[in-house]
Amino acid sequence: MSYKLYFQYTNGTKSHTLSTGSQRDARLHLDYLLSESEPRSLAKQIVIMYGAEIIMEACPMLEDDAIRGMARWRRAGNTQQMHNPVTASIYMPLAAREFLVNQGDGSLAAGMRKIMLEIGGPEVAAGYMVEVNANPPDSAPLTMDL
């Protein structure tokens, strides 16, 4: 995904356009747009897009800091996937490591997560930020004939 920044005028034309994958460069270009007094005075709005999404449309007559604060910049990195994560070093037999890797389709961490979600109960599931069904759809209640 990339950022696209530009002035947009009342007749639909755009000027001072920049396309970049860097949020840092996009912020610097926004500062540049704000410093250009003549095109800024003629523009209808300042637009910042991220991919196809408009993350800011601002009237160029607003204060510089107000315009800078209007942009909904994307956070870098992946979204949080668990509450209060910690790192732990453990010793285990090679067979246990291979078992976890097989359970996780090649990933030890995925195998550990799968096992923990199966046996850990609702508290562990909440830590992994997933919901646990009381009766999974593929399991039937146990019945016994006497």
HUQUIFEN-V200696 format. One record per residue. N is the residue number from 1. D_LAST is the distance of its C-alpha to the last C-alpha in Angstrom with 1 decimal. Layout:
((N | D_LAST) (N | D_LAST))
This chain:
((1 | 63.2) (2 | 66.7) (3 | 68.6) (4 | 71.4) (5 | 74.0) (6 | 77.0) (7 | 79.3) (8 | 78.8) (9 | 81.8) (10 | 82.0) (11 | 82.9) (12 | 79.7) (13 | 81.3) (14 | 80.0) (15 | 82.0) (16 | 81.6) (17 | 78.3) (18 | 76.3) (19 | 73.1) (20 | 71.5) (21 | 68.2) (22 | 69.3) (23 | 68.6) (24 | 71.5) (25 | 73.9) (26 | 72.7) (27 | 73.4) (28 | 76.9) (29 | 77.6) (30 | 76.6) (31 | 79.2) (32 | 81.7) (33 | 81.0) (34 | 81.6) (35 | 84.9) (36 | 86.3) (37 | 88.1) (38 | 89.7) (39 | 86.7) (40 | 84.5) (41 | 86.9) (42 | 86.7) (43 | 83.0) (44 | 80.6) (45 | 77.7) (46 | 76.4) (47 | 73.2) (48 | 70.7) (49 | 67.9) (50 | 65.1) (51 | 64.1) (52 | 64.0) (53 | 63.2) (54 | 66.1) (55 | 65.7) (56 | 69.0) (57 | 71.6) (58 | 74.3) (59 | 77.6) (60 | 80.2) (61 | 82.2) (62 | 79.7) (63 | 80.2) (64 | 79.3) (65 | 76.7) (66 | 75.1) (67 | 74.8) (68 | 73.4) (69 | 70.7) (70 | 69.6) (71 | 68.2) (72 | 64.5) (73 | 64.6) (74 | 61.6) (75 | 60.1) (76 | 60.4) (77 | 57.4) (78 | 53.7) (79 | 51.6) (80 | 49.7) (81 | 46.2) (82 | 44.9) (83 | 45.8) (84 | 47.8) (85 | 47.7) (86 | 48.8) (87 | 49.7) (88 | 48.0) (89 | 49.0) (90 | 46.3) (91 | 46.3) (92 | 43.6) (93 | 43.3) (94 | 44.5) (95 | 41.1) (96 | 39.6) (97 | 42.5) (98 | 42.0) (99 | 38.2) (100 | 39.2) (101 | 41.9) (102 | 39.6) (103 | 37.0) (104 | 40.0) (105 | 41.5) (106 | 44.5) (107 | 44.6) (108 | 43.6) (109 | 43.6) (110 | 41.5) (111 | 38.9) (112 | 38.9) (113 | 38.5) (114 | 35.6) (115 | 33.7) (116 | 34.7) (117 | 33.5) (118 | 30.1) (119 | 29.5) (120 | 32.1) (121 | 30.6) (122 | 32.7) (123 | 35.6) (124 | 36.3) (125 | 35.8) (126 | 38.4) (127 | 40.7) (128 | 40.5) (129 | 41.2) (130 | 38.1) (131 | 35.4) (132 | 31.8) (133 | 29.2) (134 | 26.1) (135 | 24.0) (136 | 26.0) (137 | 26.2) (138 | 24.8) (139 | 21.6) (140 | 18.5) (141 | 16.2) (142 | 13.2) (143 | 9.8) (144 | 6.4) (145 | 3.8) (146 | 0.0))
